[in-house]
Amino acid sequence: MNENTFTVNENKLLLNGQVFVILDENIQDFITTDDSIVILVNADISQNDRNVYCYNFDGKLRWRILPLDKLHFQNYYTSVYLSDEDLLQAYNINGVEVTLDKRDGNFIKKELIK
């Protein structure tokens, strides 16, 4: 997928200038992995705690992040990233970092790091 370029236009993720996927919330960030794209939508307004999505490169939803045990009424994710070990991780507003299985989005590890 290196020859293709993803860009964001509010709630649309574009691939080479064409709509790849449209989400209900504005896209805050995205990262590509070997076989998928992980999208973080801005949940500041809706405060939806399932605001991380993973799509195959054909545009089909692979998974959506599972709910995390509530520490507070706001539990949404603020960032997604790949670790130095190429692990998919997400960080939420309460200071919890989760490591996710790239294939299915299941939690591998949960840690309070705040």
MDAnalysis code that builds the backbone (N, CA, C; Angstrom):
import MDAnalysis as mda
import numpy as np

u = mda.Universe.empty(342, n_residues=114, atom_resindex=np.repeat(np.arange(114), 3), trajectory=True)
u.add_TopologyAttr("name", ["N", "CA", "C"] * 114)
u.add_TopologyAttr("resid", np.arange(1, 115))
u.add_TopologyAttr("resname", ["MET", "ASN", "GLU", "ASN", "THR", "PHE", "THR", "VAL", "ASN", "GLU", "ASN", "LYS", "LEU", "LEU", "LEU", "ASN", "GLY", "GLN", "VAL", "PHE", "VAL", "ILE", "LEU", "ASP", "GLU", "ASN", "ILE", "GLN", "ASP", "PHE", "ILE", "THR", "THR", "ASP", "ASP", "SER", "ILE", "VAL", "ILE", "LEU", "VAL", "ASN", "ALA", "ASP", "ILE", "SER", "GLN", "ASN", "ASP", "ARG", "ASN", "VAL", "TYR", "CYS", "TYR", "ASN", "PHE", "ASP", "GLY", "LYS", "LEU", "ARG", "TRP", "ARG", "ILE", "LEU", "PRO", "LEU", "ASP", "LYS", "LEU", "HIS", "PHE", "GLN", "ASN", "TYR", "TYR", "THR", "SER", "VAL", "TYR", "LEU", "SER", "ASP", "GLU", "ASP", "LEU", "LEU", "GLN", "ALA", "TYR", "ASN", "ILE", "ASN", "GLY", "VAL", "GLU", "VAL", "THR", "LEU", "ASP", "LYS", "ARG", "ASP", "GLY", "ASN", "PHE", "ILE", "LYS", "LYS", "GLU", "LEU", "ILE", "LYS"])
u.atoms.positions = np.array([
    [0.813, -1.202, 0.000],
    [0.000, 0.000, 0.000],
    [0.855, 1.264, 0.000],
    [2.158, 1.150, -0.098],
    [3.022, 2.323, -0.018],
    [2.773, 3.322, -1.132],
    [2.332, 2.857, -2.299],
    [2.109, 3.774, -3.411],
    [0.797, 4.548, -3.283],
    [-0.048, 4.166, -2.347],
    [-1.320, 4.835, -2.133],
    [-1.210, 5.847, -1.001],
    [-2.002, 6.910, -1.106],
    [-1.952, 7.966, -0.111],
    [-3.317, 8.154, 0.532],
    [-3.329, 8.022, 1.855],
    [-4.539, 8.290, 2.619],
    [-4.486, 9.721, 3.135],
    [-5.624, 10.408, 3.072],
    [-5.766, 11.746, 3.637],
    [-7.123, 11.835, 4.327],
    [-7.255, 12.827, 5.203],
    [-8.487, 13.012, 5.973],
    [-9.163, 14.307, 5.555],
    [-10.479, 14.260, 5.409],
    [-11.306, 15.439, 5.186],
    [-12.505, 15.316, 6.121],
    [-12.362, 15.882, 7.323],
    [-13.379, 15.830, 8.375],
    [-13.715, 14.384, 8.733],
    [-14.881, 13.872, 8.345],
    [-15.275, 12.506, 8.697],
    [-15.020, 11.504, 7.570],
    [-14.292, 11.931, 6.556],
    [-14.005, 11.064, 5.410],
    [-12.520, 10.736, 5.365],
    [-12.232, 9.471, 5.127],
    [-10.867, 9.058, 4.852],
    [-10.788, 8.838, 3.348],
    [-9.859, 9.518, 2.724],
    [-9.708, 9.446, 1.278],
    [-8.493, 8.603, 0.922],
    [-8.606, 7.828, -0.126],
    [-7.494, 7.055, -0.669],
    [-7.239, 7.573, -2.071],
    [-6.081, 8.171, -2.258],
    [-5.723, 8.779, -3.551],
    [-6.809, 9.736, -4.038],
    [-7.379, 10.506, -3.100],
    [-8.369, 11.519, -3.439],
    [-9.794, 11.013, -3.542],
    [-10.014, 9.711, -3.458],
    [-11.344, 9.121, -3.542],
    [-11.798, 8.676, -2.156],
    [-13.096, 8.758, -1.895],
    [-13.618, 8.376, -0.588],
    [-13.361, 6.888, -0.351],
    [-12.681, 6.598, 0.739],
    [-12.397, 5.225, 1.162],
    [-13.429, 4.779, 2.186],
    [-13.703, 5.639, 3.177],
    [-14.696, 5.344, 4.202],
    [-15.217, 6.664, 4.773],
    [-16.498, 6.666, 5.162],
    [-17.121, 7.815, 5.814],
    [-17.592, 7.347, 7.187],
    [-17.219, 8.094, 8.222],
    [-17.607, 7.761, 9.587],
    [-18.548, 8.815, 10.141],
    [-19.204, 8.504, 11.254],
    [-20.152, 9.443, 11.853],
    [-19.462, 10.640, 12.509],
    [-18.244, 10.434, 13.022],
    [-17.496, 11.487, 13.701],
    [-16.299, 11.889, 12.848],
    [-15.765, 13.073, 13.091],
    [-14.575, 13.513, 12.388],
    [-13.389, 12.631, 12.759],
    [-12.547, 12.373, 11.790],
    [-11.374, 11.537, 11.997],
    [-10.274, 12.387, 12.627],
    [-9.747, 11.898, 13.731],
    [-8.681, 12.599, 14.446],
    [-7.302, 12.130, 13.977],
    [-7.166, 10.824, 13.715],
    [-5.869, 10.271, 13.346],
    [-6.090, 8.908, 12.711],
    [-5.068, 8.407, 12.032],
    [-5.103, 7.054, 11.489],
    [-3.676, 6.545, 11.355],
    [-3.552, 5.229, 11.358],
    [-2.265, 4.593, 11.080],
    [-2.514, 3.396, 10.191],
    [-1.547, 3.081, 9.363],
    [-1.654, 1.899, 8.521],
    [-0.758, 0.808, 9.091],
    [-1.242, -0.418, 8.991],
    [-0.454, -1.585, 9.353],
    [-0.195, -2.349, 8.060],
    [0.345, -3.532, 8.166],
    [0.661, -4.315, 6.964],
    [-0.558, -4.603, 6.099],
    [-1.709, -4.832, 6.742],
    [-2.878, -5.254, 5.966],
    [-4.167, -4.518, 6.326],
    [-4.046, -3.392, 7.038],
    [-5.259, -2.667, 7.429],
    [-4.932, -1.220, 7.777],
    [-5.991, -0.475, 8.038],
    [-5.849, 0.902, 8.480],
    [-6.676, 1.074, 9.751],
    [-6.071, 1.652, 10.766],
    [-6.719, 1.860, 12.061],
    [-7.052, 3.342, 12.163],
    [-8.311, 3.635, 12.486],
    [-8.808, 5.007, 12.493],
    [-9.287, 5.379, 13.890],
    [-8.846, 6.531, 14.351],
    [-9.311, 7.107, 15.612],
    [-10.220, 8.277, 15.259],
    [-11.470, 8.221, 15.716],
    [-12.371, 9.346, 15.480],
    [-12.403, 10.221, 16.720],
    [-12.682, 11.493, 16.506],
    [-12.735, 12.466, 17.583],
    [-13.989, 12.226, 18.410],
    [-13.807, 11.887, 19.671],
    [-14.939, 11.573, 20.544],
    [-15.161, 12.638, 21.603],
    [-14.530, 13.796, 21.465],
    [-14.690, 14.853, 22.466],
    [-16.150, 15.243, 22.667],
    [-16.904, 15.283, 21.600],
    [-18.301, 15.724, 21.687],
    [-19.211, 14.558, 22.067],
    [-19.114, 13.455, 21.343],
    [-20.008, 12.322, 21.601],
    [-19.561, 11.507, 22.813],
    [-18.287, 11.560, 23.134],
    [-17.696, 10.804, 24.235],
    [-17.963, 9.314, 24.106],
    [-17.967, 8.842, 22.870],
    [-18.135, 7.427, 22.580],
    [-16.826, 6.712, 22.898],
    [-16.858, 5.731, 23.786],
    [-15.630, 5.059, 24.191],
    [-15.204, 3.941, 23.241],
    [-15.893, 3.790, 22.140],
    [-15.520, 2.807, 21.117],
    [-15.118, 3.534, 19.841],
    [-14.204, 4.488, 19.971],
    [-13.884, 5.384, 18.859],
    [-12.634, 4.991, 18.076],
    [-12.298, 3.698, 18.083],
    [-11.193, 3.187, 17.262],
    [-11.761, 2.100, 16.350],
    [-11.482, 2.225, 15.052],
    [-11.983, 1.301, 14.042],
    [-10.807, 0.766, 13.228],
    [-10.961, -0.442, 12.719],
    [-9.955, -1.016, 11.830],
    [-10.651, -1.485, 10.556],
    [-10.117, -1.061, 9.423],
    [-10.662, -1.434, 8.118],
    [-9.618, -2.186, 7.307],
    [-10.083, -3.173, 6.552],
    [-9.226, -3.815, 5.566],
    [-8.967, -2.809, 4.457],
    [-7.957, -3.061, 3.640],
    [-7.660, -2.142, 2.548],
    [-8.705, -2.161, 1.442],
    [-9.675, -3.078, 1.522],
    [-10.781, -3.062, 0.565],
    [-11.970, -2.247, 1.088],
    [-11.799, -1.601, 2.263],
    [-12.831, -0.729, 2.809],
    [-13.838, -1.416, 3.700],
    [-13.652, -2.689, 3.996],
    [-14.580, -3.410, 4.869],
    [-14.118, -3.302, 6.311],
    [-15.088, -3.049, 7.203],
    [-14.794, -2.962, 8.626],
    [-14.301, -4.317, 9.117],
    [-13.131, -4.320, 9.734],
    [-12.573, -5.548, 10.307],
    [-12.992, -5.677, 11.763],
    [-12.840, -4.585, 12.541],
    [-13.251, -4.582, 13.938],
    [-13.398, -3.153, 14.441],
    [-14.096, -3.062, 15.559],
    [-14.240, -1.808, 16.300],
    [-13.815, -2.114, 17.729],
    [-13.098, -1.208, 18.346],
    [-12.556, -1.480, 19.672],
    [-13.672, -1.846, 20.647],
    [-13.375, -2.802, 21.501],
    [-14.341, -3.255, 22.497],
    [-14.435, -2.250, 23.644],
    [-15.541, -2.263, 24.383],
    [-15.635, -1.369, 25.537],
    [-14.606, -1.756, 26.593],
    [-14.079, -0.773, 27.252],
    [-13.123, -0.972, 28.334],
    [-13.849, -0.742, 29.649],
    [-13.430, -1.413, 30.701],
    [-14.028, -1.181, 32.015],
    [-14.012, 0.312, 32.311],
    [-15.134, 0.834, 32.736],
    [-15.265, 2.275, 32.973],
    [-14.550, 2.680, 34.259],
    [-13.661, 3.644, 34.133],
    [-13.033, 4.266, 35.291],
    [-13.708, 5.584, 35.611],
    [-14.390, 6.127, 34.612],
    [-14.995, 7.449, 34.695],
    [-16.072, 7.489, 33.622],
    [-16.945, 8.462, 33.650],
    [-17.992, 8.502, 32.618],
    [-17.404, 8.793, 31.240],
    [-16.237, 9.429, 31.174],
    [-15.537, 9.635, 29.909],
    [-14.468, 8.557, 29.796],
    [-14.508, 7.815, 28.716],
    [-13.601, 6.671, 28.584],
    [-13.056, 6.540, 27.160],
    [-13.167, 7.579, 26.370],
    [-12.805, 7.481, 24.958],
    [-11.291, 7.540, 24.753],
    [-10.860, 7.112, 23.583],
    [-9.441, 7.058, 23.245],
    [-8.991, 8.385, 22.628],
    [-7.772, 8.761, 22.959],
    [-7.216, 10.027, 22.478],
    [-6.075, 9.828, 21.487],
    [-5.531, 8.616, 21.404],
    [-4.465, 8.345, 20.436],
    [-4.367, 6.862, 20.132],
    [-3.866, 6.577, 18.935],
    [-3.520, 5.217, 18.512],
    [-2.121, 5.281, 17.922],
    [-1.345, 4.222, 18.111],
    [0.038, 4.237, 17.636],
    [0.590, 2.824, 17.601],
    [1.697, 2.679, 16.891],
    [2.434, 1.421, 16.867],
    [3.645, 1.591, 17.772],
    [3.863, 0.624, 18.652],
    [5.017, 0.670, 19.551],
    [6.289, 0.359, 18.770],
    [7.420, 0.497, 19.432],
    [8.701, 0.150, 18.818],
    [8.751, -1.323, 18.426],
    [7.954, -2.139, 19.090],
    [7.885, -3.571, 18.790],
    [6.800, -3.890, 17.769],
    [6.225, -2.856, 17.129],
    [5.169, -2.988, 16.122],
    [3.867, -3.521, 16.704],
    [3.609, -3.221, 17.988],
    [2.344, -3.572, 18.614],
    [1.370, -2.411, 18.467],
    [0.118, -2.714, 18.185],
    [-0.913, -1.690, 18.073],
    [-1.371, -1.309, 19.468],
    [-1.300, -0.009, 19.776],
    [-1.688, 0.469, 21.091],
    [-2.606, 1.674, 20.973],
    [-3.418, 1.852, 22.004],
    [-4.313, 3.005, 22.086],
    [-4.288, 3.516, 23.521],
    [-4.491, 4.810, 23.661],
    [-4.442, 5.462, 24.971],
    [-5.751, 6.203, 25.161],
    [-6.368, 6.047, 26.357],
    [-7.641, 6.729, 26.564],
    [-7.507, 7.904, 27.532],
    [-8.572, 8.657, 27.635],
    [-8.586, 9.900, 28.401],
    [-8.317, 9.683, 29.886],
    [-8.512, 8.460, 30.371],
    [-8.288, 8.145, 31.785],
    [-6.880, 7.652, 32.076],
    [-6.003, 7.653, 31.075],
    [-4.629, 7.226, 31.290],
    [-4.399, 5.742, 31.139],
    [-5.335, 5.045, 30.515],
    [-5.185, 3.612, 30.292],
    [-4.645, 3.384, 28.879],
    [-3.558, 2.614, 28.809],
    [-2.999, 2.217, 27.522],
    [-3.353, 0.759, 27.292],
    [-3.888, 0.475, 26.119],
    [-4.231, -0.899, 25.771],
    [-3.385, -1.335, 24.582],
    [-3.031, -2.596, 24.590],
    [-2.376, -3.220, 23.447],
    [-3.419, -4.100, 22.797],
    [-3.566, -3.947, 21.483],
    [-4.633, -4.611, 20.740],
    [-4.076, -5.637, 19.767],
    [-4.823, -6.703, 19.577],
    [-4.512, -7.664, 18.530],
    [-4.912, -7.014, 17.206],
    [-3.982, -6.870, 16.299],
    [-4.264, -6.198, 15.020],
    [-5.315, -6.937, 14.195],
    [-5.403, -8.249, 14.363],
    [-6.324, -9.049, 13.547],
    [-7.779, -8.865, 13.926],
    [-8.052, -8.811, 15.264],
    [-9.450, -8.794, 15.688],
    [-9.795, -7.693, 16.692],
    [-8.813, -6.902, 17.113],
    [-9.067, -5.796, 18.028],
    [-9.204, -6.194, 19.483],
    [-9.066, -7.456, 19.804],
    [-9.161, -7.880, 21.198],
    [-8.010, -7.310, 22.015],
    [-8.281, -7.093, 23.282],
    [-7.250, -6.578, 24.175],
    [-6.222, -7.666, 24.479],
    [-4.962, -7.330, 24.324],
    [-3.866, -8.207, 24.721],
    [-3.395, -7.809, 26.110],
    [-3.390, -6.497, 26.347],
    [-2.897, -5.970, 27.616],
    [-3.589, -4.648, 27.900],
    [-3.854, -4.381, 29.186],
    [-4.418, -3.112, 29.633],
    [-3.557, -2.629, 30.808],
    [-3.176, -1.349, 30.762],
    [-2.312, -0.849, 31.829],
    [-2.628, 0.622, 32.106],
    [-2.773, 0.956, 33.378],
    [-2.946, 2.345, 33.780],
    [-1.557, 2.972, 33.824],
    [-1.296, 3.934, 32.945],
    [0.041, 4.533, 32.880],
    [0.048, 6.006, 33.236],
    [-1.093, 6.583, 33.508],
    [-1.218, 8.005, 33.813],
    [-0.540, 8.362, 35.108],
])
